């Protein structure tokens, strides 16, 4: 099992590198380098600060969900876990590797079900809010290609309906309970006693009030997230309406959930080409913008890496001291 997981991760890393190399060859690596060399540092500094603000908002969101579950860890602990998780999101071959880190670390000090359920809902409410924002702004965004409008509408409405059903819970439980009577395998039931049912109970365990609070905080975070992309776009000279980002960012963010790349590298950059190309942005400039978003993410992630290393060394020294005693 470990060998298979290792090979799968190596394949994703190779796929991400290959996608990025092919993209740079397609759009011209020299052109992308020129775009990055001319990037305005002031906009990048503002994006870095906004990214930190976004993490603080997400910590409040996670805390609200945990409080709904009856678990009340210290804010400082959650902030540390989010910063560390952000680093692993940037370097692991998926966009949610840091979520696993958060689950494992929090489960050591609190109930495992609360850790799993709140991390899933934390991510889900963020996606739902982002889709809703895009749909709200879409009627006021002129100049988008019809194919892009329809694609976004289908993805956003489908995602919102699916997410609402998942969070509401009762309907899906009834459906699987009836299917269970019709010989649905027990492990696949959301209403039985299997592992999947336990995870789903944890997902809905925070309660309606906590979920609404999480959605409100997600809306605030996503406004910050869209502003980060916009600032990185301004840094490389992209001069398009901010409204376009409300449609583009949700689609770009979905690429982070597909475990085929390292922190979205390659996958997000390829998706950005037709999106920004539809409003006249050169491919090299669009690639420069997405690479800067990754650079800002990684720069903030280095804070989490520093915390991770310091705590690891402190734990090692403590164990050595105990052994000597």
Long-range contacts (C-beta under 8 A, 24 or more apart in sequence): 9-92, 9-93, 12-93, 12-94, 12-259, 12-260, 12-261, 12-262, 13-93, 13-262, 15-260, 15-261, 15-266, 16-93, 16-260, 16-261, 16-262, 16-265, 16-266, 16-267, 17-262, 17-265, 17-266, 18-266, 19-261, 19-265, 19-266, 19-267, 19-269, 19-270, 20-265, 20-266, 20-269, 23-266, 23-269, 23-270, 23-273, 23-287, 24-287, 26-283, 27-273, 27-283, 27-284, 27-287, 28-283, 28-284, 31-282, 31-284, 32-284, 32-287, 32-288, 32-291, 34-284, 35-236, 35-237, 35-284, 35-285, 35-287, 35-288, 36-236, 36-288, 36-291, 36-292, 38-236, 38-237, 39-235, 39-236, 39-288, 39-292, 40-234, 40-235, 41-235, 43-231, 43-232, 43-234, 43-235, 44-231, 44-232, 44-235, 44-292, 44-295, 44-296, 46-231, 47-227, 47-228, 47-231, 47-232, 47-235, 47-292, 47-293, 47-296, 48-296, 48-299, 48-300, 50-224, 50-227, 50-228, 50-231, 51-228, 51-296, 51-297, 51-300, 52-300, 53-224, 54-221, 54-224, 54-225, 54-228, 55-79, 55-82, 55-83, 55-86, 55-300, 57-217, 57-220, 57-221, 57-224, 58-82, 58-122, 58-126, 58-217, 58-221, 60-217, 61-122, 61-125, 61-126, 61-213, 61-214, 61-217, 61-218, 61-221, 62-118, 62-119, 62-122, 64-210, 64-213, 64-214, 64-217, 65-117, 65-118, 65-121, 65-122, 65-206, 65-210, 65-211, 65-213, 65-214, 66-110, 66-114, 66-118, 66-206, 67-210, 68-205, 68-206, 68-207, 68-209, 68-210, 68-211, 68-213, 69-111, 69-114, 69-117, 69-118, 69-205, 69-206, 69-207, 69-210, 70-114, 71-110, 71-111, 71-114, 71-118, 73-106, 73-109, 73-110, 77-106, 77-109, 78-106, 80-307, 81-105, 81-106, 82-304, 83-300, 83-301, 83-303, 83-304, 83-307, 84-304, 84-305, 84-307, 84-308, 85-304, 86-297, 86-300, 86-301, 86-304, 87-301, 87-302, 87-303, 87-304, 87-305, 87-308, 88-301, 88-304, 89-256, 89-263, 89-297, 89-301, 90-262, 90-263, 90-294, 90-297, 90-298, 90-301, 91-262, 91-263, 91-298, 91-301, 92-262, 92-263, 93-259, 93-260, 93-261, 93-262, 94-259, 94-261, 95-255, 95-256, 95-257, 95-258, 95-259, 95-261, 95-263, 95-264, 96-123, 96-256, 96-257, 96-259, 99-123, 113-198, 113-201, 113-202, 113-205, 114-202, 114-205, 116-199, 116-202, 117-199, 117-201, 117-202, 117-203, 117-204, 117-205, 117-206, 118-202, 118-206, 120-199, 120-202, 120-203, 121-167, 121-203, 121-206, 121-211, 121-214, 122-214, 124-163, 124-166, 124-167, 124-203, 125-167, 125-211, 125-214, 125-215, 125-218, 126-218, 126-221, 126-222, 127-159, 127-163, 127-250, 127-253, 127-254, 127-257, 128-159, 128-160, 128-163, 128-164, 128-215, 128-218, 129-215, 129-218, 129-219, 129-221, 129-222, 130-218, 130-222, 130-225, 130-249, 130-250, 130-253, 131-155, 131-156, 131-159, 131-160, 131-250, 132-156, 132-160, 132-219, 133-219, 133-222, 133-223, 133-226, 133-246, 133-250, 134-246, 134-247, 134-249, 134-250, 135-160, 136-246, 137-243, 137-246, 137-247, 138-246, 138-247, 140-243, 141-241, 141-243, 141-244, 141-246, 141-247, 143-241, 143-244, 143-279, 144-244, 144-247, 144-278, 144-279, 145-278, 148-247, 148-274, 148-275, 148-278, 152-247, 152-250, 152-251, 155-250, 155-251, 155-254, 156-250, 166-203, 167-203, 167-204, 167-211, 169-200, 169-203, 169-204, 172-200, 173-200, 222-249, 225-249, 225-253, 228-293, 228-296, 229-289, 229-293, 232-289, 232-290, 232-292, 232-293, 232-296, 233-289, 235-289, 235-292, 236-285, 236-288, 236-289, 236-292, 237-285, 238-276, 238-281, 238-285, 238-286, 238-289, 240-276, 240-279, 240-280, 240-281, 244-279, 248-272, 248-275, 248-276, 251-275, 252-290, 263-294, 263-297, 263-298, 264-290, 264-294, 265-294, 268-293, 268-294
